[in-house]
């Protein structure tokens, strides 16, 4: 396996070479399949991983997530980033600790979001949110390799479709030291283009959203540097699982002819192994 520092250098370089897709595995097997299919980096999915444990998103807990990171970091030779939710705590010090622990677990990048987990006040005040990013960035700078810190503005995922506030937050997080900026939920060319023009750091976009999802080429033309998939691949896998199980429950096996042969899956797993 290549070293963590080598992975970190590769990962940092990807953000300078145009637009790339960073898919989201939820276990060792899905990570190795994605590596074998030719992707250049991976990032975890908080929702996909939590659901693989049988719990809802945000309910896995930091200890489980760190164990998951350690597992995936050794599954392939690809750089690994992670969805670190809101840093697993409200205060800046906890966010900083999460960055240090996740780096020790094998990450070369990770995101901290500004969602509070409080239904009454779902998004942190901008000043507090920026302090949390600042603490995370300072922790990242103490590492002996480049750690790509992603700051996430969660407005659109919580019904706050306020582009001006979203941009103001991303700019504040940029000033606080974030390396990459991300507002999951923005989906139109107009909104995505406006975000890319308003900041001077690489922008990550969640692909596949909206009634007419933009292609990777279209996102790149708008200035996007990175496209992630969140829990979409896990949801696709679970959708196929549920639909197949429903067929069996009804007495049929119509899904079987469309399956990828097990031998082909085994070959991909071997090809994607670290």
URHU-V538912 format. One record per residue. N is the residue number from 1. PSI is psi in whole degrees, -180 to 180 (none if undefined). Layout:
N PSI
N PSI
//
This chain:
1 147
2 159
3 164
4 -39
5 -39
6 -41
7 -41
8 -41
9 -42
10 -45
11 -46
12 -39
13 -34
14 -32
15 -7
16 1
17 31
18 -155
19 133
20 156
21 132
22 98
23 169
24 97
25 164
26 -2
27 177
28 -41
29 -48
30 -33
31 -44
32 -35
33 -43
34 -38
35 -43
36 -28
37 -3
38 11
39 156
40 -12
41 161
42 154
43 147
44 166
45 119
46 -42
47 -46
48 -43
49 -46
50 -45
51 -29
52 -21
53 -7
54 19
55 163
56 163
57 145
58 10
59 7
60 -38
61 153
62 -40
63 -43
64 -42
65 -42
66 -40
67 -39
68 -43
69 -46
70 -38
71 -49
72 -31
73 -25
74 1
75 -33
76 175
77 4
78 150
79 140
80 127
81 179
82 152
83 107
84 24
85 -132
86 25
87 3
88 30
89 159
90 -31
91 153
92 -37
93 -37
94 -40
95 -44
96 -44
97 -38
98 -39
99 -46
100 -45
101 -39
102 -35
103 -42
104 -30
105 -13
106 1
107 154
108 10
109 159
110 159
111 146
112 128
113 165
114 17
115 134
116 -21
117 1
118 114
119 -28
120 -28
121 78
122 -21
123 132
124 152
125 146
126 -38
127 -43
128 -41
129 -41
130 -37
131 -37
132 -41
133 -39
134 -44
135 -40
136 -41
137 -40
138 -39
139 -41
140 -36
141 -15
142 -10
143 158
144 23
145 158
146 124
147 118
148 101
149 123
150 128
151 126
152 132
153 118
154 12
155 -54
156 -27
157 -9
158 26
159 9
160 78
161 64
162 99
163 -40
164 -45
165 -38
166 -46
167 -43
168 -39
169 -46
170 -38
171 -40
172 -39
173 -34
174 -47
175 -27
176 -9
177 7
178 145
179 -28
180 146
181 144
182 126
183 82
184 136
185 -27
186 138
187 -18
188 154
189 -37
190 -48
191 -43
192 -43
193 -40
194 -41
195 -46
196 -37
197 -23
198 -12
199 164
200 27
201 160
202 139
203 132
204 139
205 141
206 114
207 162
208 6
209 161
210 164
211 -26
212 80
213 136
214 144
215 168
216 -41
217 -41
218 -39
219 -42
220 -40
221 -25
222 -11
223 3
224 138
225 -21
226 136
227 119
228 170
229 -2
230 -131
231 12
232 -42
233 -41
234 -42
235 -39
236 -44
237 -43
238 -32
239 -46
240 -39
241 -49
242 -44
243 -40
244 -43
245 -36
246 -39
247 -45
248 -43
249 -35
250 -3
251 10
252 170
253 38
254 -19
255 -19
256 -44
257 -24
258 3
259 145
260 133
261 142
262 -35
263 -36
264 -41
265 -43
266 -40
267 -41
268 -41
269 -42
270 -39
271 -31
272 -2
273 144
274 none
//
